[in-house]
């Protein structure tokens, strides 16, 4: 199913920007560890790639992947043990929750049906 250009495109564009911010995170937050750096590069790259794919044509896997990856980013400070770095922790939690929320909203908007319409 191809997505028609609409207001939903801003969600994909926003996730593209959030992925780029997450990718650049290691150069902004100092001091960093290898866990912060590699996690930011991999997660940010995946989010940006998925959002770029979603901008060219909608497929549910892109949003589901961003939902999971966003949740991963939100909990990664505790998974990788850098929760003591408050700046990194809050940035990961805020960006991860934002990415996951936007992906969830996108899935909800695409999958909802008007009242009285059956599949």
N, C-alpha and C positions, 0 to 999 in steps of 0.2 A: 504494500500500500504506500503510495507516494504522498508526501505531505505537500499541500498547497501553501504558497507563501502567505503567511498570516501573522497575527499577533503572537502566535506560539514561537515564531522564529527568534524573538528577543530572548527567550529562555535558553535556546541553544547558543546564541551569541554571548549571553552572560556567562554560561558555563565555559565557553571558550576562553573568555577573559579570566575567569576564576582559575581555570587550569593553568593558564600562562602565569598568573600570580603565584600559584603554588609551585610551579616549575622554577621560578626565580627566587623563591623563598630562601634558599641557602646563602644567597649573596646579600640578603637584606638582614637576616637574623644572625648575629654574631654573639657568642661563639656557637659553632655548629659541630655536630658529630657526623660520622659517616652515616649513621641511621637516619638523621634528619635530612642529609643531602640526598642519599639514594632514594629514600621514600618520597621526598618531594619531587625529584626528577621523574620517577616512574609513575607516581599517581598523577602529577600535573600533566605529564605527557599523555597518559591514557585519557584523562578527562578532556583535554584539548583535542585529541584525535577523535574521540567519540562525538564531541560537540561539532567538530568540523564535518564528520560524516553525516550527522543529523541535519546539518544545514543544507546539505546537498540532496537529501531525501530521507524521509522518516522510516526508521525501522525500530521496533520496540527494543531490540537487544541493546541499542545504543543508550537508551535511557535506563534500562535495567542495569547495564554495566556501570553507568555513572552513579546510579543510586548505591550500588554495592561499594564502588570505589570511594564515593563520598563518605559513606559510613566507615570504611576502612581508615580514611584520613582522619576522621573525628576521633577514633579510638587508638590510632597509632602511637601517640605519645606514651600510652601505658603499655602497648605491645612491645615497643622498642626501648622503653625505659628512659625517655628523655622528658618526663613530666616535670622534673625539677626546673627545666628551662621554661619559665612562665611565658615568655614571649612566643616561643615556638609552640607550646601547648595551646595557648589561646588562639593563635593563628590557625593551627591545624584544626582545632575544634570548630571555629567559626567558618573557615573555608569548607571543611568537610560537611558540616551540617547544611550550609548554603547549597553546595553542589547536590547533596542528596535530596534536599527539599525541592529544588528546582526540577530535578529529574522526576521526583514523585508527582509534582504538579503537572509536568508535561504528560506523564503516563495517565494521570487522572483526566486531564482535558481531552486527550485523544480517545480514551476508552469510554468516556461517559456518553450516554445516549439521551436524546430528548425524551421527556415523558411520553408514554404511549407508543413508542417505537420499539418493536421487538426485533431481535436478531434473526 
